[in-house]
Amino acid sequence: MAIRRILIANRGEIAARIIRTCRALDIETVLAVSAADRDGEPARQADRVVCIGPAKSADSYLNAPAIVHAAVAMRADAIHPGYGFLSERAALPQLCATAGIVFIGPTAEQIAATGDKLRARAEAAAAQVPVVPGGAANSRAEADALARKLAMPLLVKAVGGGGGRGLKRVERIEDLPALLDLAAAEAGAAFGDARIYLEQYIDRGRHVEVQVLGDGAGRVIHLGERDCSVQRRYQKLIEEGPAPGLPAALRHSLQQAAVRFAERLHYRGAGTVEFMVDTQRETFYFLEMNARIQVEHPVTEAVTGIDLIAEQIAIADGRGLRLRQAAIRISGCAIECRVNAEDPRNDFKPSPGRVRDVSWPGGEGIRVDTHVVPGSSIPPFYDSLMAKIIAWGEDRAAALARLRGAIAGTRISGVHSNLGFHAAALEDPEFQTGGVDTGFVERLYGRRPDLTDHAEAVAAHG
Amino acid sequence: MTLTAADIAQIMRLVEQSTFDELNLEIDGIKLTLRRSGAGGAVTQNMTTQQSLSDAAAAGAAAAGAVAAGTTAGTTAGTTAGTAAGGTPAAGVARSANSRDIASPMLGTFYRAPKPGSAPFVEVGSPVEENSVIAIIEVMKLMNTVRAGVKGVITEILPADETLVEFGQVLMRARVDA
């Protein structure tokens, strides 16, 4: 079949991003919005807009029946779920199947396999992909026995979760019972699944992930890796590709491991296999697979020249993989900063409100994915991502120089932003050297107390 | 100060010609919200009162109400406050003193009757209580009943039967006792 009209079940910058590719492919767009997003920039860009529910996500962007009903009524051929919200809930592809709508993503079964983190660990092990030492913690006794076998510190993770939510670090075994309860309660609230598991905490690790595309029939290619080690409380802030300073053999092993894992699932569509890389031992562990397009996908697009949204649509449309592994070339380097509406003076809490004025950067090698224009509202109901600024250069130094210029040239007023953080991170000698681990942001704050004080906040505000 | 229908018409024209998308105005217990919507640039408005209107304000509202009760975006033209959509201000001035919008609580297919061939739940002129069922909205084969939420008389039924309605779309209007 040929997909002619797509309903986009998402909001913000990714909605605008999907609309852009649909326009290029001459595919009509129907944007499903909540009442809070009716007047947003993506709603202006879409061919048609349909209001699926109130501002609260549970009744709108997480309302699968309303979204599929809207797709049928608006005569859409397919639904693109974006990231977050329903993108990794098996219920959406299941409902799509009953309604005769194409789901642009993996199968419900693949979402279930990757969404259950314990099951994903088992699949990884079966595909000869190393997993972090750890396992199930279905009871306190089981958790305690496992914890005594592993070295401290530990991480308590949600079986149904991911993306750092519900994660707890255990420093002392006596803290374990309380943290188990807390993690289970958070996991239950966030994912509707209170099951938790334990993993060894990898100190000085780097977060490196491999972008894959699968045809759903067992053929999988990779599009190189991204390093996402610049994180604050497990939330990514800066991503880049290729991962700087990775030994060639380790890079190759990571990429092959990701392909093996996705092949095993007969994975369909775009996905990302995440690893923790132990830089001291030059080894790596499987963390999880994200069965969707990812926020940081433009990094890969910048270094490969491939439109990942277009490939997602082609695969969903039954055209399979249009690219061969040998045709994938990684050219130069790309670095991305996530610009969030958050207040550095107030523990980086989201800073919703109305953007009075905004000026995004441009120029050679600069790409900005955003839905924010002067006058845009940043509603308090959703995440605080305002834009992604991506710089490409022939090498890392060139990309970094462009990105620094782009961040310096960005102006946002009306809401707080983390632009000051990005400027400081990009000029930090450790980041400039490259290959930082996940402890980088904490160290940066130690070196730069000005980042959280009043003066910086005002500068970022201006 | 009081707000007359002519005042409202002028405010609507000013918003229309301005670069603003939204205006919120509160005078003498009257709350006026003007919002520019869609590519056509038509201004839709919504007026509610917080308390009983002063006589003069009520007169103004009543004049505006003549325009409103019975207009939906882009269908009918008003007499006082504006003419048809497509550049000039039009659309629903809800005269809140006794007219109430009944908005759809969800997206789905709007059904006026319990099953095909049955009499509709309500017609224009039907009296309703707060918990009277006025329609069904079907979402993926799940039938949801919609209740009036107000006590009064149905004055208008807006969507065609068996069509898609969005969340927040006005389904009906009712006249309530002042």
Interface residues (C-beta under 8 A of the other chain):
Chain A: S34 A35 D39 V50 C51 I52 G53 P54 S60 P65 A66 V68 H69 A70 A73 M74 L95 A99 G375
Chain B: D21 R35 S37 M106 L107 G108 T109 E138 V139 M140 L142 L164 E166 F167 G168 Q169
